[in-house]
Amino acid sequence: MTTDAIVGIGSNLCGPIEQVQNAIARLSRLASTEVLAQSSLYMSSPQGPQDQQDFCNAVVLIRTQLSAVELLFSLQAIEDEFGRVKTRHWGERIIDLDIIFFGQDKITQDTPHLVVPHPYALERDFVVIPVLEVTPNWVLPCGTHLAETVNEFDSHNLQKLASP
């Protein structure tokens, strides 16, 4: 059984653009997983403490045979490979990999450390805009098209850097 999923990628340390590009390349080598599409790269202001550099963000659309929990563990292993150390909540990081959507699944807090859809996905322009770029017809677990739920984002926060 395969599932289409969206993985969010972010970095604001150690050459963020290169870190995001390297993470996309690493995701393409993930077992039982195929990268179907990748978004452009975007720069955005940090969501947390403002005394840090802007983030480079992207998303990838993948098709995987992994379960959501297996994918989570795989993403955490990649973060470890990149040397991610979490110093503070919503703080700076070499790489951040998040499962944004996992097919039509809704995974609640009954699964430790995994909530899908990502709890802040619909509030973040650096997530929604790239997701719509790679899959404009994405349907949320509630049956609504993602594009129908998008409010006008303050787009001056988001700067498109490069197309895939």
N, C-alpha and C positions, 0 to 999 in steps of 0.2 A: 504494500500500500504506500502510495506517495502522497505528500501534502505540499501545496504551495505555501510559502511563508515569506514574510518580509522581515529582514534583519536591518536594524538601524546601526550606523557606524559613526563614531565621533572621536575626535582627538583635538587637544590644544597644547600638546607638548612634543618636543623633539622632532620638529618638522611635521606638523599636523597633516599637511596634504600628502606627504610621502607615507605617513603612518596609515592614513585611510586607504590609499592606493595599495599598500602592502597587505592590509587586512582583506581587501577585496580579492587580491590574488590568493591569499591564504584560504579564504572561504571557497574559492574555486577548486581547491584540493581537498576539501572536507569529504570524508568517506560517505558514500551513499547519498551524495548531495550534488546537485548541479545548479550553477548560477545561470538563471535565465535572462536576467537584465540587471543593469546597474544604473543608478541615477547619475545626474551631474553632481559635481562637488559644490557645496554651498558653505559660505562662512556665515556664522551667526554669533550674536552676543551670548555670553554664558547665561544659563538659567539660574544658577546659584550665585555664590559670592561673586561680586563684580570686580574683585581685585585679581582677576586672572585674564589670560589671553582669550581672544575669540576662538570659537571652535570651527573646525572643518567637519562637515557632516555629509553623509550620503546614505542611501539605502540600496539593498540588493533584494531582488526577487529570486528566491531559490525554490527548487523542487527537491524534496528530501524524503528518504525512507526512514529517517530517524524520528523517534517520538519527540514531543516537545521537550520533555525532560532530558533526553539524550542530546538534543540540539543545544539546550541550555548548558549542559556540562561541556559540550564541544566548544561552545563560544567562550566559556570561562577558561578552558584550557588554552585557547588561542590568546586570550587576554594575558594569561600567565606567560606564554611564550614571548609576548611583546614586552613583558616587564611591568605590567600594570600594577600599581600600588595605590590603593584607595586611601587618601589622606584625610578627606573630609567629604561630607555629603554634598553632592553636586559640585564637587571641586574639580580641579585640573586632573587630567589623565592622559597617558600615552595613547590608550585606545579604550573605547567603550563599545561593546557589542550587545545589542538588546534585541530580543524577539519582540517585534512590534505586533505582528499578526501571525497566527499559525492556522492557516486555512480558515475555516468557519468556527474553529474551536473557541470556546470561552472557558478559560481556566482561572479558577478563583484562588483565593489565598489558602485553600485547603492543600495546595501543592506548595511546599516551602520554597521561597525565593522565586516563584514564577507566577505571574499574573498576566494573562493574555485575554484580550488585547492589552497592550502596554497601557497602564492607567493614565498616562499623560499624552498619549498619542494624538488625540484629537485637539489638544491645546497647543501643539507645537508646530509652527510653520516649517521648521527644518525637518520635520517628519512627514507631515501631510503633503506638502508640495512635492518632495521627491517621490513619495509613494504614488501620487497621481501621475507623475512623469513616467514611471515604469509600468504602471498598471492602472490606467484611468478608469477602469470599470470595477475596481475592487469592491466587493460586497462585504459589509460588516456582519458579524455573527447575528445581529438583530434583523438582517435582511435588507437593510438600507445601503444604498450605494455611498461609498465614502465621499464622493464629490457632492452629494446632496447635503452632507452634514457640515461642510466647510463654511465657516464664517469668514468674513473678510479679515485677513491677517494684516498686521502692520508690516507691510513688505519692506520697509526701510531697514528692518532688522536682518534681512536675509539677502546675501549677495551671491549670485550664481558665479562660480569660478570657471568651470569647465564641463563640457559635455563628455559622456563616456567615449 
